[in-house]
């Protein structure tokens, strides 16, 4: 097979296996979160807080979205820096926009129709059965969230990553 033929097959294969995301989904943090600094009291219990997830407004959800899943990470701490190291929370949604309420950390009982998709990967005193609020002791770690819109089969329709603040 010629190089041109192999290139065309590679492009076709990548087009088939690479997810395409609908352009336009946006995520905005709601007060008291501003994406720059973790608000007072929103850190973990070990650091004197009683943190909850940041409330968010998600707009321009793709057609077919039935849930929004948020994976929380500490980008400054490699063991918890990706794939929901600080926990992954799911919210059932309807329509083209949704307000995701703040849900408590350090518990699997979330309320608001939210569910723990994956508990935080933290261990020992930092172990959490759900979301682990920022818990770096105020060393300036950068926390983020990967927000995905999903269909009824769990397929990712759109993804936005945002900074939620430093602590």
N, C-alpha and C positions, 0 to 999 in steps of 0.2 A: 504494500500500500504506500502511496506517495506521502510525503510530508504534508502536503496540502490536505489530503484525505484524512490523515491522522489528526491534524489540527481541527478540521471540521467536525470530526467525531468527538474530539475532546470538548469543543465548544458546546455541541449538542448535549453531551453527557452532563456537563456543568450546569447547563440551563435546566436540565431535568432534576438535578439533585440539590441545587442551590435554592433556598427559599427566597421568594420575592416578597418584599414588604410593601404594603400600600403606603404611599407617601402621605405625609400630613398629620399623623397622630402626634399630638402634643401633650406634654405633662407639665403641670405647674404645681409647685409646692404651695400649700396654704399656710396662713399664719398659725403659729408663730415661727414656722420654718422659713428660711430665706435662701438656703443653699450655700451660704457662706460659713455660718457658725451654728453648731448644734445649740438650740435654745436651752437656757438654764432649766434644770430639772429633767431634761429629756435623755440624760445619760442613764447607765445601768445602776442598779441598787448598790453594787459594790463601790461605786463612785458617788453615792449619796443622792441618786436620782430615782425616778420612778417612770422611766421613759416609755413612750408609745411610738408607734410608727408615725411618720409625718402624714398629715392629711394631704390628699392630692386631688387636683382636678384634671381628668383625662378627657381630651376632646378629639374630635375627628376619628373616632373608632371605626375601623373597617367594617363593611357589611359582613354579617355572620358572626360578629364577636358576641360571645356569651359570658366570657370571664376576662378579668384583668388579673395577671399574676405578677407580683412584685418580689424580686430577689434582692435582698439587702447585703451589702458588702463593705468591708473595711479595706480600702485600696492600699493602705499603708502597712497592713499586716498580712503577709503572703498566705498563711494558712486559711484565712477567712476573706480573701480578697476577690473571690469570684464564685459564680454558681450558687449564690445565696449563702455565703459563709455565715452571715448573721441571721439567716432564716429566710424562708420564702412563704409569702402569704397570698392567698387567692380570694378574689371578690367576684361574686356573680353580678353581671351588669346587663342592662337592656338599653337599646338605643345607640345614638352616636356620641354620647358623652356620659361621664359618670364622675360623681364625687366619691372618692375613696376616703372613708372616715379613718381617724386615728384609732388604732386598736392597741391594747396593752402589750407590753413586752413581758418576757419571763413566764408566759403561761400559754397553754394550748386552748384555753377558753376565751375566745376573742369577741364574741357578740357581733352585731351589725351584719350577720350573714357571711362573715369572713371565716376562712379556714386556714389551718396550717398545712401548706403543701409539703414543705420540708422544714424540719426543726434546724436551728442553728447548729453548726458543726463545733461549737465551743465545748470545752470539757472542764472538769473539776468545778471550782467555785463559779466559773463563767458559764456552765452548762445551762441551756434554756430549752424547754420543750417547744418553743415557737421562735418568735423574734427576740434577738438579743440587742437591746439598745446600745448605742455607742458606749464603749467601755475601755477606753485607752488610758484613763487616768488624766486626761487633759493634755496629752502630749502633742496635740495637733494632727492626729490621724485624719485622713480624708475618707469620709463615708459616702457611699453612692447607692443608687437603686437602679436595677434593670427592670423596666416596666414592659410587659408583653400583653398584647391583645390576643386572645385565643378563641378558636371556634369550638363547637360541641365535641369534636374529636380530640381536642387538646393541641391542634396544630397552631403554631405561632403565625399570626396574620400581620403583626406589626411589632416593632420593638424600639423603645427609646431608653437611653441611659442618661441619668441625671445625677449631679452631685447633690447630696442632701446636707452637707456641712462638714466642718472640721471640729474635732474635739480632742 
